[in-house]
Amino acid sequence: MGRMSTPDRIAEAISSDVTLNDSEREAVLEIALLAISADRSIDDDERVALRSVAAALGGEAAAARAEADVDALIARGLIAREDADARLRELAPRFTSDGARAVAYKAALAMAMANRDDADEEFEFDLQLIDALDLSQETVDALATQVRSALDA
């Protein structure tokens, strides 16, 4: 199967009954991109994973648009590590509900876990994201369990 879990598993990991508005969906995608660019590189597996996140968030119509969204995000260039925290704080207020914040966290976590490369940068990013989204440790643990079980399925 290779080290990357299937797009289906990632979709499963972040699936929720929360409907995101366009602004929230864009923010989730960007947070997912920030999560994988924490190690300063994006490989093809990660691009596929990012597209699957986009598809999971908005179904087929969004998946087609997401392809362009993802390419646009990547084309803008990876945000420097020291700027990521500030960017997270700009994105976090876009989420209008706890459910939307949970989806954002699960997407980032799924991306980080998908490449099974637990870089220190990703750990640091995780802490920044939890802080920016204002999630409790209890919530984080529950979401992490959901993501892990979906990815290991």
Secondary structure as UniProt FT lines:
FT   HELIX           7..14
FT   HELIX           22..36
FT   HELIX           37..39
FT   HELIX           44..76
FT   HELIX           81..91
FT   HELIX           92..94
FT   HELIX           98..114
FT   TURN            115..116
FT   HELIX           120..133
FT   HELIX           137..151
//
